[in-house]
Every structure is written in C-alpha cells, then in structure tokens.
Amino acid sequence: MMPKFEEDIKESLSILKAGGTILYPTDTIWGLGCDATNREAVERIFKIKQRKESKSLIVLVNGESMLERYVKYIPEIVFDIIGVADKPLTIIYPEGKNLATGIYSEDGSVGLRICKDDFCNQLITRFMKPIVSTSANISGSPPPANFPEIDESILASVGYIVKHRQKDLSKYSPSQILKVETNGVIKIIRE
C-alpha cells in the first residue's frame, strides 16, 4: 500500500533534486523548503521571502547521524535535550559544515532540527540531504499557522505545493529555539 502522501513525496523530490523550492507542512508551521546544500536554491528562498541574506535559515534533518554530517561539533548535552524534548526543538550549533553558505549566521552558527513529522522524515530520508525549513511568509509578516493563511505571492513563487495537510486548520506555531555554545552553555532564543 502506498503512503497517503506518496505523490507529494515524488513531486517534492523532483523539484528538490532540480534545485527548486517547495511549500510544505513541517512538524510545526508551513515552510518554504529547498536543498540545504544548494546555494542557488537557498538564494531563491531569500528572494521569495524578501529576506536579507544576513538572516540565517533553519534546516531539517531526519536523525542524529544526518545531524552529525552537517554540524562540526555537538556538545553531549544536546543528545540529552533532544531525547527529552516534548515538542519540536531547533538547536543553533556554534559551527555547521557541508551546507550552502546562505544557511549560516554571520558567526558561522547554524540552526538544525531533527524532525519528527512522518511526511518530512520520509522526504528527507529519500532525498538523502537536509532540507531548508523557513516559515512560509514574507519577511516581517507573521508566520502562517495553517495553509489558508499563506500569502498568494508565496503560493505563486514555489515549484511545488504539497497537498498533504492543506485542509488541516489546526493552529501550529514555530519551534522552540535553543542556542548551545561549544562549552555546553545553553541559551533560550525562542520558547
């Protein structure tokens, strides 16, 4: 039996592999996505959002082994935090690697989240690379809590719009964000 969102996965993979952008539901809010290792694709995301490239982007991975391929150093405390997190949690690491230059903050830090959403995990696993996940809004506007709140200009500017969860009117919110320093000190950026 095919998963209920197999068509969405296939279409999304085709767009991502070609360096395009997708609009998709994440483990939090609807996001704009692309191949997080493709500089041109990342630049398209900034254009769609009308966002300055000095603001970094969040990246989704499917597990600890993928996380380790894109972060230079992961303090041990992080695995404890991830293990007890009861809601989506993005962690900003001091230094990333193997990602497109637009992903990083000016100080080289990078925000990644191990996604626990079935659709996203299947997409990332089959793509075999991390995917950008930035809120599907024009920079400065509030993030959409569900699909009907997404601006028309966003809908018109992506290569593929995932059908899965479009009719879900639940109010979703962005992930919690923690910043972890090399010495293990943790700062709450967004609750």
Secondary structure in CASP SS format (residue, H / E / C, confidence):
PFRMAT SS
TARGET T0000
AUTHOR 0000-0000-0000
METHOD secondary structure of the structure
MODEL  1
M C 1.00
M C 1.00
P C 1.00
K C 1.00
F C 1.00
E H 1.00
E H 1.00
D H 1.00
I H 1.00
K H 1.00
E H 1.00
S H 1.00
L H 1.00
S H 1.00
I H 1.00
L H 1.00
K H 1.00
A C 1.00
G C 1.00
G C 1.00
T C 1.00
I E 1.00
L E 1.00
Y E 1.00
P E 1.00
T C 1.00
D C 1.00
T C 1.00
I C 1.00
W E 1.00
G E 1.00
L E 1.00
G E 1.00
C C 1.00
D E 1.00
A C 1.00
T C 1.00
N C 1.00
R H 1.00
E H 1.00
A H 1.00
V H 1.00
E H 1.00
R H 1.00
I H 1.00
F H 1.00
K H 1.00
I H 1.00
K H 1.00
Q C 1.00
R C 1.00
K C 1.00
E C 1.00
S C 1.00
K C 1.00
S C 1.00
L C 1.00
I E 1.00
V E 1.00
L E 1.00
V E 1.00
N C 1.00
G C 1.00
E H 1.00
S H 1.00
M H 1.00
L H 1.00
E H 1.00
R H 1.00
Y H 1.00
V E 1.00
K C 1.00
Y C 1.00
I C 1.00
P C 1.00
E H 1.00
I H 1.00
V H 1.00
F H 1.00
D H 1.00
I H 1.00
I H 1.00
G H 1.00
V H 1.00
A C 1.00
D C 1.00
K C 1.00
P C 1.00
L E 1.00
T E 1.00
I E 1.00
I E 1.00
Y E 1.00
P C 1.00
E C 1.00
G E 1.00
K C 1.00
N C 1.00
L C 1.00
A C 1.00
T H 1.00
G H 1.00
I H 1.00
Y C 1.00
S C 1.00
E C 1.00
D C 1.00
G C 1.00
S C 1.00
V E 1.00
G E 1.00
L E 1.00
R E 1.00
I E 1.00
C C 1.00
K C 1.00
D C 1.00
D H 1.00
F H 1.00
C H 1.00
N H 1.00
Q H 1.00
L H 1.00
I H 1.00
T H 1.00
R H 1.00
F H 1.00
M C 1.00
K C 1.00
P C 1.00
I E 1.00
V E 1.00
S C 1.00
T E 1.00
S E 1.00
A C 1.00
N C 1.00
I C 1.00
S C 1.00
G C 1.00
S C 1.00
P C 1.00
P C 1.00
P C 1.00
A C 1.00
N C 1.00
F H 1.00
P H 1.00
E H 1.00
I C 1.00
D C 1.00
E H 1.00
S H 1.00
I H 1.00
L H 1.00
A H 1.00
S H 1.00
V C 1.00
G C 1.00
Y E 1.00
I E 1.00
V C 1.00
K C 1.00
H C 1.00
R C 1.00
Q C 1.00
K C 1.00
D C 1.00
L C 1.00
S C 1.00
K C 1.00
Y C 1.00
S C 1.00
P C 1.00
S C 1.00
Q E 1.00
I E 1.00
L E 1.00
K E 1.00
V E 1.00
E C 1.00
T C 1.00
N C 1.00
G C 1.00
V C 1.00
I E 1.00
K E 1.00
I E 1.00
I E 1.00
R E 1.00
E C 1.00
END
